[in-house]
Amino acid sequence: MTSLASDCSCIGSYPTSLRRREHHRMSDTESEAPVWHRQAPPWAHEASSPGPSIDPDRIDPDRIDPDRVDPDRRSRPWRPRAWITVTVVAAVVGGLVGAGVATELAHRDLQTVIKGFSPNSSLLPKVGDVQGILQRVLPAVVSIDTKSFQPGRGSLGLGGPAQGAGTGMIISPDGEVLTNDHVVAGATSVKVAVYGQKDQLPAHVVGTDPADDIALVKIEGVKGLPTVSLGNSDQARVGDSVLAMGNALALLGGPSVTEGIVSAEHRNITAGGGQGATSESLSDVIQTDAAINPGNSGGPLVNAQAQVIGMNTAVAQSGGGNAPAQNVGFAIAINNIKPRLTQLRSGQSLPARAFLGVEAETLTPDLRATYGFTASKGAVIVSVTPGSPAENAGVRVADVVTAVGSTGVSTNSDLVKDVEAHKPGDKVSVTVMRGTQTLQLSLILGSRPAGL
């Protein structure tokens, strides 16, 4: 995978060193692909902007999101954020048996600082409650086995067959299965193992959305299957109990289950694989400390009401390749998947996404107090992609976006959704606060570049 992009859902293209472990293929040996990343522009480059002054001496480490802080950089001019390194959960499990679980990292120098969180034990589900959740959800969790052709395999490097495994969740009684695109990408054969059944069932890919790492698979010739209940991820809160389920490491005997909490909301990551694999910029994802392992891709992240609030997709790594981050996993919020289902079911290619070309984060009370932003709410611009519609319109770092057209922006997630509600080529007005000034900037949205 390459670099971390802006608002991972396509409002921008800004690097975060994230990497998807593309696919663990059967009998493959693991090797780390070249690292690609860009440097974040220092705030000093925007010194001419009349926006808020960013004084490094005013930075209180306890008020900055700890997983974005590089302690070695606190004495330097403060940069918008230090991005964590992310590896997409191995969609295709192969090379794990006998070879161990190898990891790939995109950014060798980045260290992630994680502040511990101790949830109130009274909020955690009791053993009986967990078992009740599992009885309702596990029957609808499936294992997905794929076969594909992988270029470069074999002694002559001419390519050869590869196998892999991932996870899915049944969303309709007639066999519709939701999973990650990287689980089935390039598959020439797809088979699904339904919980409690010995034989695998043939299946085919109905539709995919590679940009958001979503795919819909259909099990052939079935009816009356159990289904998961899709919840409302907007109602998830930090500290909520969750269960992650999936085909971890392709172990025999059914899905694995891990327990944790929602560690953070509204994360923006770009995840991808090395060796020429594409990347996906994913916005508004849920961070969890429930263990996510290779093979869990496409499995459900479930709340205490047995509702799916996310699809397990990525796991973080840090420290240059030898130090996996502890319990930092990511799931695509289910509310970002639901709007895609109609087109996935039709088999149509999803249309090009509108592209603004910024990276932003939600303006919080802490940011307002620390850096003197005058806006009461909005999305703070932390980078602008060169040559993007945003740059051409005059959007600057430290601007606070408060509206897109007539729609207000209160959070970074709002900005992403407001841009995605438009089509490439649409002319929109973006309202920003720059210091004490309110500006209306007109621009024409572009098309999101491939891999962003």
Backbone torsions as a table, in degrees:
resi	resn	phi	psi	omega
1	MET	NA	164.7	-174.2
2	THR	-103.9	-109.6	-170.1
3	SER	-120.7	171.6	-177.8
4	LEU	-81.3	129.5	-175.8
5	ALA	-101.2	171.3	-176.2
6	SER	-56.3	-124.0	-178.3
7	ASP	-78.1	90.8	-166.4
8	CYS	-34.8	-7.9	179.4
9	SER	-97.6	5.7	173.8
10	CYS	115.3	6.5	176.0
11	ILE	-80.8	-13.0	-180.0
12	GLY	-156.7	176.3	178.9
13	SER	-136.3	82.2	-177.1
14	TYR	-128.6	140.4	-168.7
15	PRO	-71.7	135.4	167.7
16	THR	-130.9	126.1	-173.2
17	SER	-69.7	94.0	-179.7
18	LEU	-124.4	149.4	-176.4
19	ARG	-143.5	132.6	173.9
20	ARG	-91.2	132.4	170.0
21	ARG	-75.3	104.2	-164.4
22	GLU	-51.9	-75.7	177.8
23	HIS	-147.7	133.2	168.6
24	HIS	-80.4	113.5	-178.4
25	ARG	-100.2	149.7	-179.7
26	MET	-59.7	128.3	175.5
27	SER	69.9	7.9	174.9
28	ASP	-75.7	152.9	168.0
29	THR	-100.2	146.0	-175.7
30	GLU	-86.6	137.7	174.2
31	SER	-144.5	149.4	-177.5
32	GLU	-87.6	131.2	-179.6
33	ALA	-80.7	165.4	178.5
34	PRO	-57.1	148.7	-178.6
35	VAL	-96.1	130.7	177.9
36	TRP	-124.2	128.5	173.9
37	HIS	-157.5	158.9	176.3
38	ARG	-114.5	158.6	178.7
39	GLN	-90.8	138.2	176.3
40	ALA	-69.6	138.8	179.3
41	PRO	-69.1	130.4	179.3
42	PRO	-65.5	151.5	177.3
43	TRP	-58.9	-26.4	-178.9
44	ALA	-59.5	-27.2	179.6
45	HIS	-66.5	-16.8	-179.2
46	GLU	-105.3	23.5	-174.0
47	ALA	-60.2	-26.4	-178.7
48	SER	-77.6	-12.0	-179.1
49	SER	-71.8	137.6	177.2
50	PRO	-77.5	13.4	178.8
51	GLY	-70.7	-173.8	-176.1
52	PRO	-62.9	146.6	179.1
53	SER	-83.6	130.1	-178.9
54	ILE	-101.7	104.9	-177.8
55	ASP	-101.1	113.0	-177.7
56	PRO	-56.4	-30.2	-177.6
57	ASP	-70.6	-15.9	-179.9
58	ARG	-89.1	-4.7	-174.8
59	ILE	-74.8	123.2	176.0
60	ASP	-100.4	111.1	-176.6
61	PRO	-55.1	-29.2	-178.6
62	ASP	-74.9	-10.5	-179.1
63	ARG	-105.5	-0.7	178.7
64	ILE	-102.9	136.7	179.0
65	ASP	-49.8	113.8	-169.7
66	PRO	-62.2	-28.5	-176.8
67	ASP	-80.8	6.0	175.8
68	ARG	-112.3	3.7	-171.5
69	VAL	-103.6	127.5	170.5
70	ASP	-96.5	109.0	-174.2
71	PRO	-60.5	-26.1	-179.7
72	ASP	-73.4	-10.3	-176.0
73	ARG	-107.6	3.0	-175.5
74	ARG	-66.6	-24.4	-179.9
75	SER	-85.1	-6.5	-180.0
76	ARG	-96.2	169.9	174.3
77	PRO	-54.3	130.4	-174.7
78	TRP	-66.9	136.8	178.4
79	ARG	-106.9	161.4	-173.8
80	PRO	-52.2	-43.4	178.5
81	ARG	-169.2	152.7	173.0
82	ALA	-104.7	112.1	-171.2
83	TRP	-82.8	142.7	176.9
84	ILE	-77.8	159.9	177.8
85	THR	-94.3	131.4	-175.6
86	VAL	-125.4	136.7	174.1
87	THR	-114.0	124.5	178.0
88	VAL	-65.0	136.1	179.2
89	VAL	-52.5	133.6	-177.3
90	ALA	-55.9	115.1	-179.0
91	ALA	-75.6	-40.8	-176.7
92	VAL	-112.1	108.8	-178.2
93	VAL	-84.6	125.9	177.8
94	GLY	-149.2	-127.6	166.6
95	GLY	-0.1	17.6	-178.9
96	LEU	-92.2	-37.1	-177.5
97	VAL	-73.6	119.7	178.3
98	GLY	86.0	-19.4	-177.3
99	ALA	-107.5	-8.8	-176.0
100	GLY	79.7	176.8	179.5
101	VAL	-99.6	103.3	179.5
102	ALA	-83.6	155.1	178.9
103	THR	-124.8	153.6	175.4
104	GLU	-123.4	138.5	-178.9
105	LEU	-126.6	148.2	-176.8
106	ALA	-96.6	-27.6	-172.8
107	HIS	-126.4	110.1	-171.8
108	ARG	-73.2	-27.4	-171.0
109	ASP	-96.0	-8.9	-172.3
110	LEU	-81.9	133.4	172.9
111	GLN	-116.2	135.5	-178.4
112	THR	-101.1	130.4	177.9
113	VAL	-102.9	122.3	-176.6
114	ILE	-121.8	120.9	177.5
115	LYS	-85.4	132.2	-177.9
116	GLY	-65.9	154.0	178.2
117	PHE	-134.7	124.2	-179.2
118	SER	-111.6	101.5	-178.1
119	PRO	-70.4	155.0	174.9
120	ASN	-65.5	118.9	-174.8
121	SER	-61.6	-22.8	-179.9
122	SER	-69.6	-17.0	-179.5
123	LEU	-87.2	-13.7	-177.6
124	LEU	-79.3	144.0	-180.0
125	PRO	-66.1	145.3	177.3
126	LYS	-75.0	165.6	-177.6
127	VAL	-55.3	-44.8	-179.7
128	GLY	-62.7	-36.7	178.5
129	ASP	-65.4	-42.9	179.1
130	VAL	-60.5	-44.0	179.7
131	GLN	-63.5	-36.1	176.6
132	GLY	-65.0	-39.7	177.2
133	ILE	-62.7	-44.4	-178.5
134	LEU	-63.2	-38.4	179.1
135	GLN	-62.2	-30.4	-178.3
136	ARG	-85.8	-29.3	-171.4
137	VAL	-103.9	-43.7	-173.1
138	LEU	-54.4	-38.4	179.6
139	PRO	-60.0	-18.0	-179.4
140	ALA	-102.3	8.4	177.3
141	VAL	-99.6	128.0	-175.0
142	VAL	-121.0	156.0	171.4
143	SER	-97.6	138.6	-179.0
144	ILE	-116.9	122.2	175.9
145	ASP	-109.9	134.9	-177.9
146	THR	-126.9	155.1	168.8
147	LYS	-124.7	143.8	-178.9
148	SER	-152.8	174.5	176.0
149	PHE	-107.2	123.2	-178.2
150	GLN	-109.9	115.5	177.5
151	PRO	-60.2	145.9	174.7
152	GLY	88.7	-4.2	178.3
153	ARG	-79.2	165.0	176.4
154	GLY	88.2	161.7	-176.1
155	SER	-63.6	-28.8	-180.0
156	LEU	-94.3	-2.3	179.2
157	GLY	70.0	22.9	-177.4
158	LEU	-89.9	-3.8	-179.0
159	GLY	98.4	162.8	-179.8
160	GLY	-173.3	179.5	-176.9
161	PRO	-71.1	150.3	176.3
162	ALA	-139.9	150.9	179.4
163	GLN	-123.0	156.3	178.4
164	GLY	-160.1	172.7	-178.3
165	ALA	-147.0	146.2	177.1
166	GLY	-148.5	-157.8	-174.6
167	THR	-133.1	157.6	174.0
168	GLY	-149.4	171.3	177.1
169	MET	-134.6	133.6	-176.9
170	ILE	-76.2	127.0	-178.8
171	ILE	-115.9	-1.3	174.6
172	SER	-147.1	148.2	-177.6
173	PRO	-61.2	-22.6	-178.9
174	ASP	-91.3	15.7	167.4
175	GLY	100.3	18.2	173.5
176	GLU	-73.7	130.7	-176.7
177	VAL	-124.2	126.5	176.9
178	LEU	-92.5	134.9	179.6
179	THR	-154.4	-178.3	174.6
180	ASN	-81.6	146.7	175.0
181	ASP	-60.1	-38.6	-176.6
182	HIS	-71.4	-8.7	173.5
183	VAL	-73.7	-38.1	-172.9
184	VAL	-114.3	0.4	-177.7
185	ALA	-58.6	127.1	177.8
186	GLY	76.8	5.9	-176.6
187	ALA	-71.2	134.6	173.7
188	THR	-96.9	-14.4	178.0
189	SER	-148.2	134.8	178.6
190	VAL	-129.9	128.0	174.9
191	LYS	-130.0	145.1	-174.3
192	VAL	-122.8	133.2	175.1
193	ALA	-104.1	114.9	-180.0
194	VAL	-83.8	142.0	-177.3
195	TYR	-53.9	129.2	176.7
196	GLY	84.4	-3.2	178.6
197	GLN	-110.4	141.8	-174.8
198	LYS	-80.3	-41.8	-174.0
199	ASP	-87.9	143.2	174.4
200	GLN	-78.1	150.3	-179.1
201	LEU	-112.4	141.1	178.0
202	PRO	-68.0	148.4	-179.9
203	ALA	-149.3	165.3	177.0
204	HIS	-140.5	156.3	179.4
205	VAL	-81.1	124.7	-179.8
206	VAL	-88.0	-48.8	-177.9
207	GLY	-157.5	153.2	179.8
208	THR	-135.9	153.6	172.8
209	ASP	-131.0	82.7	-176.3
210	PRO	-58.4	-34.0	-177.1
211	ALA	-61.5	-34.6	-179.9
212	ASP	-108.8	8.6	175.7
213	ASP	58.1	46.7	179.7
214	ILE	-124.7	141.7	176.0
215	ALA	-144.8	152.2	176.1
216	LEU	-119.1	125.6	-179.2
217	VAL	-116.0	145.9	179.9
218	LYS	-119.5	121.6	173.3
219	ILE	-75.3	133.4	-173.1
220	GLU	-85.7	136.8	170.6
221	GLY	68.3	36.8	179.8
222	VAL	-127.9	161.1	173.2
223	LYS	-157.4	161.9	177.7
224	GLY	71.0	23.3	-179.5
225	LEU	-78.6	150.6	174.9
226	PRO	-68.4	152.1	-178.3
227	THR	-129.5	157.7	173.1
228	VAL	-82.5	160.4	174.8
229	SER	-101.8	121.2	-179.8
230	LEU	-83.6	120.9	-176.9
231	GLY	-91.2	-161.0	-179.6
232	ASN	-116.0	101.4	-176.1
233	SER	-68.1	-19.4	177.9
234	ASP	-66.3	-19.7	-179.8
235	GLN	-88.9	-6.3	179.4
236	ALA	-68.1	142.4	-180.0
237	ARG	-131.5	150.8	177.2
238	VAL	-57.7	130.6	-177.2
239	GLY	100.2	-14.9	176.7
240	ASP	-62.7	141.4	177.4
241	SER	-75.1	141.1	178.6
242	VAL	-141.6	156.9	172.6
243	LEU	-121.5	135.3	175.1
244	ALA	-108.1	131.1	-177.0
245	MET	-125.9	144.5	178.3
246	GLY	172.8	177.8	-175.8
247	ASN	-87.0	59.5	-173.4
248	ALA	-59.6	124.7	177.9
249	LEU	58.0	15.4	-179.2
250	ALA	56.7	33.9	179.3
251	LEU	-69.9	143.6	179.1
252	LEU	-74.4	153.7	174.4
253	GLY	106.0	8.6	176.2
254	GLY	106.1	174.3	-176.4
255	PRO	-63.2	152.4	171.5
256	SER	-94.0	153.8	-179.9
257	VAL	-129.9	131.5	173.9
258	THR	-127.8	155.1	-174.9
259	GLU	-119.7	144.6	177.3
260	GLY	-168.1	-153.7	179.0
261	ILE	-133.0	168.5	167.8
262	VAL	-75.0	114.0	-177.1
263	SER	-84.8	-32.0	179.8
264	ALA	-162.9	159.0	177.8
265	GLU	-117.5	162.9	169.8
266	HIS	59.2	36.1	174.3
267	ARG	-73.7	149.5	175.2
268	ASN	-122.2	120.8	-176.9
269	ILE	-134.8	158.0	168.2
270	THR	-120.4	121.3	-175.4
271	ALA	-122.5	144.7	179.9
272	GLY	-171.7	-179.9	-178.8
273	GLY	-113.8	166.5	177.3
274	GLY	-84.7	-171.1	174.4
275	GLN	55.2	45.4	173.3
276	GLY	85.5	1.3	-179.4
277	ALA	-70.7	153.8	177.9
278	THR	-79.7	168.8	178.5
279	SER	-123.3	159.9	176.2
280	GLU	-126.1	132.8	172.8
281	SER	-92.0	114.3	-174.2
282	LEU	-112.0	125.8	-177.9
283	SER	-109.1	154.8	171.5
284	ASP	62.6	32.9	-179.3
285	VAL	-83.1	159.6	-179.1
286	ILE	-96.4	131.3	174.5
287	GLN	-96.4	138.6	-179.6
288	THR	-140.4	153.8	174.5
289	ASP	-98.5	3.3	172.2
290	ALA	-65.1	131.0	-174.5
291	ALA	-60.6	127.9	175.8
292	ILE	-121.1	129.4	-173.9
293	ASN	-127.4	165.7	174.6
294	PRO	-51.5	131.0	-177.5
295	GLY	102.3	-17.4	178.8
296	ASN	-76.9	-12.3	-177.1
297	SER	-53.1	131.2	178.9
298	GLY	91.6	-7.3	179.8
299	GLY	-82.3	163.7	-175.9
300	PRO	-83.4	145.4	164.8
301	LEU	-105.3	119.3	-166.4
302	VAL	-117.1	140.0	178.0
303	ASN	-89.0	-176.4	-176.1
304	ALA	-70.4	-10.8	176.3
305	GLN	-96.9	13.5	179.5
306	ALA	65.0	27.6	178.3
307	GLN	-106.6	141.7	178.3
308	VAL	-77.4	122.0	176.6
309	ILE	-110.4	-7.4	179.6
310	GLY	-164.7	166.2	176.6
311	MET	-117.4	117.3	-177.0
312	ASN	-57.6	129.8	-171.3
313	THR	-138.9	-39.1	-170.5
314	ALA	-140.6	156.7	175.6
315	VAL	-136.1	141.6	-174.4
316	ALA	-87.1	148.5	172.3
317	GLN	-131.3	155.3	179.5
318	SER	-150.8	167.3	169.0
319	GLY	84.2	22.1	170.8
320	GLY	84.7	15.5	171.7
321	GLY	112.5	-15.7	-176.2
322	ASN	-115.8	-0.8	-174.9
323	ALA	-131.1	88.3	178.0
324	PRO	-62.5	140.0	175.6
325	ALA	-64.1	150.1	-176.9
326	GLN	-92.0	113.6	171.6
327	ASN	56.4	49.6	175.4
328	VAL	-122.9	92.7	179.6
329	GLY	-116.6	165.1	-176.3
330	PHE	-135.2	142.3	177.8
331	ALA	-130.5	137.6	175.6
332	ILE	-69.1	126.6	-179.7
333	ALA	-61.1	133.3	-175.0
334	ILE	-63.6	-28.6	178.2
335	ASN	-68.8	-18.4	174.3
336	ASN	-86.3	-11.1	179.0
337	ILE	-94.2	-39.7	-175.3
338	LYS	-51.4	-44.7	-178.3
339	PRO	-65.2	-16.0	-178.2
340	ARG	-87.9	-14.1	-169.5
341	LEU	-64.4	-39.4	-177.8
342	THR	-59.2	-47.2	-179.7
343	GLN	-71.4	-34.6	176.2
344	LEU	-62.1	-40.7	-180.0
345	ARG	-65.7	-31.0	-179.3
346	SER	-77.6	-12.9	-177.4
347	GLY	78.8	3.6	-179.3
348	GLN	-76.4	150.5	172.4
349	SER	-72.2	135.7	179.3
350	LEU	-70.4	140.6	-175.3
351	PRO	-67.0	161.9	176.6
352	ALA	-59.3	144.4	-178.3
353	ARG	-93.7	146.6	176.0
354	ALA	-67.1	149.4	-173.5
355	PHE	-134.3	122.5	177.3
356	LEU	-96.1	-45.3	176.5
357	GLY	97.7	41.0	177.1
358	VAL	-136.5	161.1	166.5
359	GLU	-116.8	135.5	-175.6
360	ALA	-142.0	164.1	171.1
361	GLU	-141.9	156.3	-174.9
362	THR	-62.7	134.9	174.8
363	LEU	-75.3	112.1	-179.1
364	THR	-102.6	163.2	175.1
365	PRO	-56.2	-36.8	178.5
366	ASP	-62.8	-44.2	178.9
367	LEU	-64.1	-40.5	179.2
368	ARG	-61.9	-45.8	-177.2
369	ALA	-69.1	-37.2	-174.9
370	THR	-76.9	-40.6	-171.9
371	TYR	-114.1	2.8	171.2
372	GLY	75.2	26.3	175.2
373	PHE	-64.5	139.7	-178.4
374	THR	-91.5	-20.6	178.1
375	ALA	-67.5	146.4	179.1
376	SER	-83.5	-26.0	178.3
377	LYS	-160.1	163.8	-179.7
378	GLY	145.8	-165.7	179.8
379	ALA	-120.1	120.8	-177.7
380	VAL	-82.7	127.3	178.4
381	ILE	-77.6	122.4	178.6
382	VAL	-109.9	-11.2	171.3
383	SER	-162.0	152.7	177.8
384	VAL	-127.3	126.8	-178.5
385	THR	-70.8	127.3	178.5
386	PRO	-56.9	134.6	177.7
387	GLY	77.0	4.2	-177.3
388	SER	-82.1	165.7	174.7
389	PRO	-55.1	-37.1	-179.9
390	ALA	-63.7	-47.0	-179.9
391	GLU	-63.5	-43.0	-178.7
392	ASN	-62.7	-28.0	-179.8
393	ALA	-86.7	-8.2	178.4
394	GLY	98.2	12.8	175.9
395	VAL	-66.5	137.0	-176.9
396	ARG	-123.9	157.9	170.9
397	VAL	-59.3	139.0	-178.9
398	ALA	82.6	-3.7	167.7
399	ASP	-64.4	149.1	175.2
400	VAL	-113.8	114.2	178.9
401	VAL	-78.3	124.9	-179.3
402	THR	-113.4	-12.5	178.2
403	ALA	-163.0	148.5	169.0
404	VAL	-120.3	112.9	-171.3
405	GLY	64.6	-130.0	179.3
406	SER	-96.4	4.0	-177.4
407	THR	-96.6	124.4	-179.2
408	GLY	-70.0	151.9	178.1
409	VAL	-120.0	116.5	178.3
410	SER	-106.4	-25.7	-176.2
411	THR	-138.2	168.4	174.3
412	ASN	-60.8	-38.2	178.2
413	SER	-60.7	-39.4	177.1
414	ASP	-60.1	-42.8	-179.2
415	LEU	-61.7	-45.0	178.8
416	VAL	-59.2	-49.0	-176.6
417	LYS	-66.8	-37.1	179.8
418	ASP	-65.5	-39.6	177.9
419	VAL	-68.8	-42.3	-179.2
420	GLU	-66.3	-20.7	178.7
421	ALA	-72.4	-11.4	178.8
422	HIS	-103.7	171.5	177.8
423	LYS	-110.3	154.9	173.4
424	PRO	-55.6	137.1	-178.7
425	GLY	96.1	-12.9	177.9
426	ASP	-69.2	139.0	174.5
427	LYS	-92.2	125.4	-177.9
428	VAL	-132.4	159.5	174.4
429	SER	-109.0	127.1	179.2
430	VAL	-109.1	123.5	178.8
431	THR	-94.2	125.9	179.2
432	VAL	-129.6	151.7	170.0
433	MET	-106.0	125.7	179.4
434	ARG	-121.2	100.8	-170.9
435	GLY	66.7	-121.6	178.6
436	THR	-99.2	0.4	-178.6
437	GLN	-91.1	141.7	171.2
438	THR	-106.9	123.2	-175.1
439	LEU	-120.0	144.1	173.5
440	GLN	-108.9	115.1	-178.0
441	LEU	-111.7	122.3	179.0
442	SER	-93.2	140.3	179.8
443	LEU	-155.4	164.2	175.3
444	ILE	-111.4	120.5	-177.9
445	LEU	-65.8	141.5	176.9
446	GLY	-96.2	-170.8	175.4
447	SER	-100.9	136.9	-178.9
448	ARG	-62.3	126.6	178.5
449	PRO	-63.6	155.1	178.3
450	ALA	-60.1	140.3	177.1
451	GLY	84.3	6.0	179.0
452	LEU	-116.2	NA	NA
